[in-house]
Amino acid sequence: MAEKSRLGTIVRYFRSLKKMAFSDRNAPRTVVLNREIVDKILRPVHLMTAFIGHRNKHHRKLGTFGLVLWICNLVCHFSLDFYEAAHIFGWAWATAIGLFFVSFSSGTYVLIRDTLPWLEDGLEILNVDGNFSETLEKARTITTVSIYKIDLFISICISDIL
């Protein structure tokens, strides 16, 4: 069975196709990619995922701080939840809390390891292809608006708690 190809190889393939399409026979020229719109899309995503431990090239220190904060949050939350479930509801409910902890932490790891590089490669393919400028603009709008909605939701939740 053949292995699945990674999106990085597809990005390199699209780059080579674009170089071949725009180059003259005698004088090959390189394609200048406009990464501004891709960076505009990824900047808020990288900032939000830095608080769950994603250390990218733009937010190294914030990613490290976010990772420590995320681990402390998970340990405190799930240890207290597990303790409460074991003493009040019994070991069956505590096992469910432990399973929830494993699935939650593995989901966070998969988000950082697989989903974000997949998003970056997909946006790079859209940028290299050049036919999807409207899609890139919509993605930029969606990420920007969703970040503001998440911030508003967190602010409302914190104000209700206090």
SVG drawing of the C-alpha trace seen along z (x, -y; Angstrom):
<svg xmlns="http://www.w3.org/2000/svg" viewBox="-23 -42 41 44">
<polyline fill="none" stroke="black" stroke-width="0.4" points="0.0,0.0 1.4,-3.4 1.9,-6.0 -0.2,-9.2 1.7,-12.2 2.0,-15.2 0.6,-18.5 4.1,-20.0 5.0,-17.9 1.8,-19.1 2.8,-22.7 6.2,-22.2 4.6,-20.5 2.3,-23.6 5.2,-25.9 7.2,-24.0 4.1,-24.1 3.7,-27.8 7.4,-28.3 7.2,-26.3 4.1,-28.1 5.5,-31.6 9.1,-31.1 10.5,-31.7 12.4,-28.9 15.7,-30.7 15.4,-32.7 13.6,-30.9 12.3,-33.4 11.2,-32.7 7.7,-33.2 7.2,-35.8 4.5,-34.7 2.4,-37.3 2.5,-35.9 0.8,-39.0 -2.7,-37.6 -1.6,-34.1 0.1,-35.8 -3.0,-37.9 -5.1,-34.7 -2.6,-32.8 -1.6,-35.6 -4.8,-35.5 -4.8,-31.7 -1.2,-31.5 -1.9,-34.0 -4.9,-32.0 -3.2,-28.6 -0.1,-30.0 -2.2,-29.8 -2.5,-26.0 1.2,-25.6 1.7,-26.1 5.2,-27.6 5.5,-29.0 8.1,-31.3 6.2,-34.5 5.2,-33.7 8.0,-31.5 7.9,-32.9 4.1,-33.3 3.8,-29.7 6.1,-28.4 4.2,-30.5 0.9,-29.2 2.1,-25.6 3.0,-25.9 -0.3,-27.7 -2.2,-25.0 -0.5,-22.1 -1.2,-23.7 -4.8,-24.4 -5.3,-20.8 -3.6,-19.3 -5.5,-21.4 -8.9,-21.1 -8.8,-17.3 -7.1,-16.4 -9.8,-18.2 -12.5,-16.9 -11.1,-13.3 -10.9,-13.7 -14.5,-15.0 -15.8,-12.3 -14.0,-9.5 -15.3,-10.6 -18.8,-11.7 -19.9,-9.5 -17.5,-6.6 -14.8,-5.1 -16.9,-4.6 -17.4,-8.3 -13.7,-9.0 -12.8,-6.7 -15.0,-8.7 -13.2,-11.9 -9.8,-10.3 -10.9,-9.2 -12.1,-12.8 -8.7,-14.1 -6.9,-11.7 -9.1,-12.6 -8.9,-16.3 -5.1,-16.4 -4.6,-14.1 -7.0,-16.3 -5.0,-19.4 -1.8,-17.6 -3.3,-16.6 -4.5,-20.1 -1.0,-21.5 0.8,-18.7 -1.5,-17.9 -4.3,-20.4 -2.3,-23.7 0.4,-22.5 -2.5,-21.2 -4.1,-24.6 -0.8,-26.4 -0.2,-24.0 -3.7,-24.4 -3.5,-28.2 -0.1,-28.0 -1.7,-25.9 -4.4,-28.5 -1.8,-31.2 0.4,-29.5 -2.6,-28.5 -3.6,-32.1 -7.2,-31.4 -8.7,-31.6 -8.1,-35.2 -11.8,-35.4 -11.4,-32.3 -8.3,-33.7 -10.2,-36.9 -13.1,-35.0 -10.8,-32.9 -9.1,-36.1 -12.5,-37.6 -13.7,-34.4 -10.5,-34.0 -10.6,-37.7 -14.3,-37.8 -14.1,-34.4 -11.2,-35.6 -13.2,-38.7 -16.3,-36.6 -14.2,-34.2 -12.7,-37.2 -16.2,-38.6 -17.5,-35.3 -14.6,-34.9 -15.2,-38.4 -18.9,-37.8 -18.2,-34.5 -15.6,-36.1 -17.9,-39.1 -20.7,-36.6 -18.3,-34.7 -17.1,-37.9"/>
</svg>
